[in-house]
Amino acid sequence: MKILDTKIPEVKIIEPDVFGDHRGWFMETWSLPKYESLHFNSMQDNESFTAKKGTLRGIHFQQDPMAQAKIVRVVRGAVMDVAVDLRKGSPTYLQWVSVELSAENKRQFYIPRGFGHGFVTLTDDVDFCYKADNLYDHPSDRSIRFDDPAIGVDWGKVQDELLSPKDTTSPLLKDSDCNFIYEEEQA
């Protein structure tokens, strides 16, 4: 397994070792000793299905103290996945990183606490898997506008009819109560 750096030091791309032959392939999707450098302890697994290409989900997060780090991957189809630094005072505040995740490339994406997360589907019929280091907490659930000009994520072409009411009515970051603060000793 390789853990690859991105332009935001805390966000990582994970390329698992895939062992294949004429019958198919095998890979580990989680191994605590191998992921130890991420300081990530999985508490909850989630899966979502998205039927149509061009569907956008995000930018979502949970407030502190219920924030979640995530390791995400696609098991069918393909997405452009995005992590946005929402930690006030961070040297990379409001910067974002994107990576294509697909059933074919088998990559995983590590999104630490303090980051917003979203994706846009690049194919129909996408199965998306999440590992989270904290349980879902409805009162802490937040989102910000996917098209917030202060962040400027380039999502490509997004079809309005494929957005949820939550994603079309989310506040801009400047109007949200996002409570993430950068703490250098934890970075």
C-alpha positions as CSV (number, residue, x, y, z in Angstrom):
1,M,0.0,0.0,0.0
2,K,1.2,3.5,-0.8
3,I,0.1,6.6,1.1
4,L,0.5,9.6,-1.3
5,D,0.8,13.2,-0.3
6,T,-1.4,15.9,-1.8
7,K,-1.0,19.7,-1.9
8,I,-2.7,19.8,1.6
9,P,-0.3,17.8,3.9
10,E,-3.0,16.2,6.0
11,V,-5.1,14.9,3.1
12,K,-3.8,11.7,1.6
13,I,-4.5,9.4,-1.4
14,I,-4.1,5.7,-0.6
15,E,-3.2,3.2,-3.3
16,P,-3.8,-0.3,-2.0
17,D,-1.8,-3.3,-3.2
18,V,-3.9,-5.3,-5.6
19,F,-3.1,-8.9,-6.2
20,G,-4.6,-10.4,-9.3
21,D,-4.5,-13.2,-11.7
22,H,-6.7,-14.7,-14.5
23,R,-9.5,-15.3,-11.9
24,G,-9.7,-11.8,-10.6
25,W,-8.1,-9.8,-7.8
26,F,-7.8,-9.3,-4.0
27,M,-6.8,-6.3,-1.9
28,E,-6.9,-5.1,1.7
29,T,-9.2,-2.2,2.2
30,W,-8.4,-1.6,5.9
31,S,-5.5,-2.7,8.1
32,L,-4.9,-0.8,11.4
33,P,-1.1,-1.4,11.3
34,K,-0.8,-0.2,7.7
35,Y,-3.0,2.9,8.3
36,E,-1.3,3.7,11.6
37,S,0.4,6.8,10.3
38,L,-3.0,8.4,9.6
39,H,-4.0,8.1,13.3
40,F,-7.4,6.8,12.1
41,N,-9.6,4.4,14.1
42,S,-12.7,3.3,12.2
43,M,-15.9,3.6,14.2
44,Q,-18.6,3.4,11.5
45,D,-18.9,2.2,7.9
46,N,-21.4,3.9,5.5
47,E,-22.3,3.2,1.9
48,S,-24.2,5.4,-0.6
49,F,-25.6,4.7,-4.1
50,T,-26.0,7.4,-6.7
51,A,-28.0,6.6,-9.9
52,K,-27.1,9.4,-12.3
53,K,-23.9,10.8,-13.7
54,G,-23.4,14.5,-12.7
55,T,-25.0,14.2,-9.2
56,L,-23.2,16.3,-6.6
57,R,-23.2,15.5,-2.9
58,G,-21.5,18.1,-0.6
59,I,-19.9,20.0,0.9
60,H,-20.7,18.1,4.2
61,F,-19.1,17.8,7.6
62,Q,-19.9,17.4,11.3
63,Q,-19.1,20.1,13.9
64,D,-16.6,19.6,16.6
65,P,-16.6,17.7,19.0
66,M,-18.4,15.2,16.7
67,A,-16.2,15.9,13.6
68,Q,-15.3,12.9,11.5
69,A,-12.2,11.9,9.6
70,K,-13.1,9.6,6.6
71,I,-11.5,7.2,4.3
72,V,-13.6,6.9,1.2
73,R,-13.6,4.7,-1.9
74,V,-15.7,3.8,-4.9
75,V,-16.6,0.1,-5.5
76,R,-18.7,0.7,-8.6
77,G,-18.5,3.6,-11.1
78,A,-16.4,6.8,-10.6
79,V,-16.4,10.1,-8.8
80,M,-14.4,13.3,-8.5
81,D,-14.0,13.5,-4.7
82,V,-13.1,16.7,-2.9
83,A,-11.7,17.7,0.5
84,V,-11.9,21.3,1.6
85,D,-9.8,22.7,4.5
86,L,-12.3,24.5,6.8
87,R,-9.9,25.0,9.7
88,K,-9.7,28.7,10.5
89,G,-6.0,29.7,10.9
90,S,-4.7,26.8,8.8
91,P,-2.0,27.6,6.2
92,T,-4.3,25.9,3.6
93,Y,-7.6,27.4,4.8
94,L,-10.2,27.3,2.0
95,Q,-7.9,25.3,-0.3
96,W,-9.3,22.0,-1.7
97,V,-7.9,18.8,-3.2
98,S,-9.7,16.6,-5.6
99,V,-9.0,13.0,-6.8
100,E,-10.7,10.6,-9.1
101,L,-11.9,7.6,-7.2
102,S,-13.2,4.6,-9.2
103,A,-13.8,0.9,-9.1
104,E,-11.1,0.6,-11.7
105,N,-8.3,2.6,-9.9
106,K,-9.3,1.3,-6.4
107,R,-7.8,4.4,-4.8
108,Q,-8.9,5.6,-1.4
109,F,-9.0,9.2,-0.1
110,Y,-8.3,10.2,3.5
111,I,-10.1,13.3,4.6
112,P,-9.1,14.4,8.2
113,R,-11.3,16.1,10.8
114,G,-11.7,19.8,10.0
115,F,-12.4,19.3,6.4
116,G,-15.5,19.5,4.3
117,H,-16.2,16.6,1.9
118,G,-18.1,16.2,-1.3
119,F,-18.1,14.4,-4.6
120,V,-19.6,14.5,-8.1
121,T,-20.4,11.3,-10.0
122,L,-18.6,10.8,-13.2
123,T,-20.6,7.7,-14.2
124,D,-24.1,6.4,-13.6
125,D,-24.6,3.8,-10.9
126,V,-22.0,4.7,-8.3
127,D,-21.5,2.8,-5.1
128,F,-19.5,4.9,-2.6
129,C,-18.1,3.5,0.7
130,Y,-17.0,5.5,3.8
131,K,-15.1,4.6,6.9
132,A,-15.6,7.2,9.6
133,D,-13.7,7.7,12.9
134,N,-16.7,9.0,14.7
135,L,-20.4,8.1,14.7
136,Y,-23.0,10.1,12.8
137,D,-24.5,12.8,14.9
138,H,-27.5,14.6,13.4
139,P,-27.3,17.7,15.6
140,S,-23.7,18.2,14.4
141,D,-24.4,17.6,10.7
142,R,-23.6,20.6,8.6
143,S,-23.1,21.6,5.0
144,I,-21.9,24.6,3.0
145,R,-22.7,25.6,-0.5
146,F,-21.0,23.5,-3.1
147,D,-20.5,26.6,-5.3
148,D,-19.2,28.9,-2.5
149,P,-17.1,31.5,-4.4
150,A,-14.7,31.8,-1.4
151,I,-13.7,28.2,-2.0
152,G,-14.1,27.9,-5.8
153,V,-14.2,24.1,-6.3
154,D,-14.3,23.3,-10.0
155,W,-16.9,20.6,-10.1
156,G,-17.3,20.5,-13.9
157,K,-20.9,20.5,-15.2
158,V,-23.4,19.9,-12.4
159,Q,-27.1,19.4,-13.3
160,D,-29.4,21.4,-10.9
161,E,-32.0,18.6,-10.9
162,L,-29.4,16.2,-9.5
163,L,-28.8,18.3,-6.4
164,S,-30.5,17.6,-3.1
165,P,-32.5,20.4,-1.3
166,K,-29.9,20.3,1.4
167,D,-27.1,21.0,-1.1
168,T,-29.0,23.8,-2.8
169,T,-30.0,25.6,0.4
170,S,-26.8,25.2,2.4
171,P,-25.2,28.5,3.6
172,L,-22.0,30.0,2.3
173,L,-19.1,29.3,4.6
174,K,-19.1,33.0,5.8
175,D,-22.7,32.5,6.9
176,S,-22.3,29.1,8.5
177,D,-21.5,28.2,12.1
178,C,-18.5,26.0,11.1
179,N,-16.4,25.7,14.3
180,F,-13.1,24.2,13.1
181,I,-9.9,25.8,14.3
182,Y,-6.4,24.9,13.1
183,E,-4.3,23.5,15.9
184,E,-0.7,23.2,14.7
185,E,0.4,20.5,17.2
186,Q,-2.3,18.2,15.8
187,A,-1.4,18.8,12.1
